[in-house]
Amino acid sequence: LHFWADWCPICKLEEHSIGRVAGDAPVLGVAMQSGSGANVARVMAQRGLGWPTLVDADGSQARAWGVHAVPAFIVIAPDGRISSASVGYTTEIGMRLRLWWAG
């Protein structure tokens, strides 16, 4: 899971890394505090972002996952447990290592 916001400069720095990782592993984005679904779709199209994204307009998904800041990267292991969770900038290699560690 990748929690992000359209206004977040750190999220924007991570976009290309997320996109490359999404080419090799399932990634679901969660757009927080980013307006309507139409706005999120427009931003994603403008930036060339292609992974599936849930619009968390009311913050309920962020609260459910305990996310209070963006960007946040949560890795769910094959057995369904949360393998790792991080907030702030993560490099592509950092993302890939977390995925590898999860199995």
Secondary structure, DSSP 4 states (H G I P E B T S, - for coil): -EEE-TT-HHHHHHHHHHHHHHTTS---EEEES---HHHHHHHHHHHT--S-EEEETTSHHHHHHT--SSSEEEEE-TTSSEEEEEES---HHHHHHHHHHH-
